[in-house]
Amino acid sequence: MSELVVPSDLRLRFARFGQAEEVLGRLGETIEQIHDLNLAGAGNTSDEIAQTYRSKVDGPTENLKVLVKRVRGVLLMTDEGGQLASDTFDQGEVEAGNQGRRW
């Protein structure tokens, strides 16, 4: 039977996913700023140049926003799930010690 080895820095490893999620949060804010600048630069008008520009930029910008949001969700879920797993391993270690002392 193989032995389960839990790295001593497991909690820290999972916390890095939370840190990456925060970085992506800032990226999402930057994408919003870029989008606002694009709107201001192209104008929110019905002229042909503005509409042509917006037809090329708006879709990909929206796709990028959605992608960042989804990846942030996965990173956050991994961070939270990892913290719970780390808590479970810690509690298991405590419980095993308690059982060993009672035996």
HUKA-V534734 format. One record per residue. PSI is psi in radians with two decimals (999 if undefined). OMEGA is omega as a letter, one per 20 degrees, with the letter a starting at -180 (999 if undefined). BURIAL is # if it has 24 or more other C-alpha atoms within 12 Angstrom, else .. Layout:
PSI&OMEGA&BURIAL + PSI&OMEGA&BURIAL
//
This chain:
2.41&a&. + 2.72&a&. + 2.40&r&. + 2.11&r&. + 2.14&r&. + 2.07&r&. + 2.50&a&. + -0.40&a&. + 0.44&a&. + -0.80&a&. + -0.75&r&# + -0.71&r&. + -0.79&r&. + -0.56&r&# + -0.47&r&# + -0.51&r&. + -0.66&r&# + -0.67&r&# + -0.72&r&. + -0.64&r&# + -0.69&r&# + -0.70&r&. + -0.75&r&. + -0.53&r&# + -0.76&r&# + -0.66&r&. + -0.73&r&. + -0.71&r&# + -0.69&r&. + -0.71&r&. + -0.71&r&# + -0.73&r&. + -0.75&r&. + -0.74&r&. + -0.77&r&# + -0.71&r&. + -0.68&r&. + -0.74&r&. + -0.76&a&. + -0.69&a&. + -0.75&a&. + -0.43&a&# + 2.60&r&. + 0.70&a&. + 3.02&r&. + 0.20&r&. + 2.75&a&. + -0.72&a&. + -0.81&r&. + -0.76&a&. + -0.68&r&. + -0.82&r&. + -0.85&a&. + -0.59&r&# + -0.45&r&. + -0.47&a&. + -0.67&a&. + -0.79&a&# + -0.95&r&. + -0.62&r&. + -0.76&r&# + -0.72&r&. + -0.71&r&. + -0.72&r&. + -0.75&a&# + -0.76&r&. + -0.83&r&. + -0.74&r&# + -0.74&a&# + -0.74&r&. + -0.68&r&# + -0.74&r&# + -0.73&r&. + -0.74&r&. + -0.74&r&# + -0.76&r&# + -0.70&r&. + -0.74&r&# + -0.89&a&# + -0.78&r&# + -0.68&r&. + -0.67&r&# + -0.71&r&# + -0.73&r&. + -0.75&r&. + -0.74&r&# + -0.74&a&. + -0.79&r&. + -0.74&r&. + -0.79&a&. + -0.66&r&. + -0.67&r&. + -0.76&r&. + -0.81&a&. + -0.70&r&. + -0.70&r&. + -0.76&r&. + -0.77&a&. + -0.71&r&. + -0.67&r&. + -0.55&r&. + -0.43&a&. + 999&999&.
//
